[in-house]
Amino acid sequence: MLPEPGPVRALSLAVLLRSTGRGLFLTVSVLYFLNVVGLSETQVGLGLTIAGLAGLLGSLPAGRLCDVIGPRAVNVAFCAAGGLLVACYGFVTGFVGFALVAALVSFAEAADGTARATLIGGAVPAERRVEVRAYLRAVTNVGWSLGGLVAMIALAVGTRPAYLVMLYGCAAAYLASAALTLRVPDVQPVAKPKDGPTWVVLRDRPYALLAVLNAILVIHGPLLMVILPMWVKHVGAPNLMVAAIGLINTVMVTFLQVRLSRNTHDLTGSANAQRRAGVLLLLACGLFALAAGQPEWLAITVLAAGAILHVFGEILQAAGSWGLSYELAPAHALGQYQGLYNMSWQAANVAAPALLTAVIIGWGWPGWLLIGLVFVAAGCAVPPATRWAERSRAREAVAVTA
């Protein structure tokens, strides 16, 4: 399971360290803010919303910086900055400080994610980019799980020093990840064409449409993390079902992401994967809706079946998004293009929780069906949008040749 020596192995170890630190932080952060810092639930929610908006601002500038000075330096700088900023949570005593640090952490992590995607695009051969992204996603799930298991110690102890050990452990993991990234070969920037626009991605309407469609599809993440736990309680299923759904997701992504990402390294395969993802997410939403008003055993059964379909849709959506984001990006603006696609993930995480709560928890099973139809509409729109992008690039190539 360990990749061959070289860029992929260095990236894998760096991602494993960073995701383990992230697992430490995510497991203890909310309880630390509530029980140690003394913030209210409303303050924590507002601060995380502000942080999400700040994250939207980090992706595109970081992508442009990658195109100018190279992605490795940007990745190392923002990964290390993220670690130092996480450590600053240990000095937070009120809402203002919490919101400021959370915003800076979110900005650094968004920039870090864009730089890492750009580094993979430059350091890995084009035909292996999606495969490597799939492998690193599996590694990320392993790291989150390891960090979560270690963080349970702090939750069991429940004291301020125990929480601080986890926070500083996360910071140390980020810094170590940044150091390991230096083992990845540097990627030299590609000079942009003369007289070409600086922000070329902002003029690429087909790519922008694909990024919007991707933002719709990736609300499967908040759906799993935020809405499903509420729905489990709403339909009267046992709370243990929340942990079971999370376990199903983690195990399946870890072992199936690489296998199911095959044949998505070109535009046709990537677009078809996005379309299939929309269909699978519709079916998953239908099963989640079916749990309403059912006996406990039947609710548990359909929730588990829906979770399995959901993770298949999630895996295909991710694989398709990687292929499209790389194949449609010109070499001299790879960072910009990764930045815009990364913004679609950030936007979904900011907007989706409140929207999904209002539609699904507010409307019940009809809300699930509506969201499922939105998924399938977005997925089916990806192949024609991809063909539009191909035609636009063909016209540009003809114009340049002429």
Secondary structure, DSSP 8 states (H G I E B T S, - for coil): ----TTHHHHHHHHHHHHHHHHHHHHHHHHHIIIIII---HHHHHHHHHHHHHHHHTTHHHHHHHHHHH-HHHHHHHHHHHHHHHHHHGGG--SHHHHHHHHHHHHHHHHHHHHHHHHHHHHHS-GGGHHHHHHHHHHHHHHHHHHHHHHHHHHHHH--HHHHHHHHHHHHHHHHHHHHHHTTS---------TT--SSGGGG-HHHHHHHHHHHHHTTHHHIIIIIHHHHHHHTT--THHHHHHHHHHHHHHHHHHHHHTTT-SSHHHHHHHHHHHHHHHHHHHHHHHHTTT--HHHHHHHHHHHHHHHHHHHHHHHHHHHHHHHHTS-GGGHHHHHHHHHHHHHHHHHHHHHHHIIIIIHH-HHHHHHHHHHHHHHHHHHHHHHHHHHHHHHHHHHHHH-
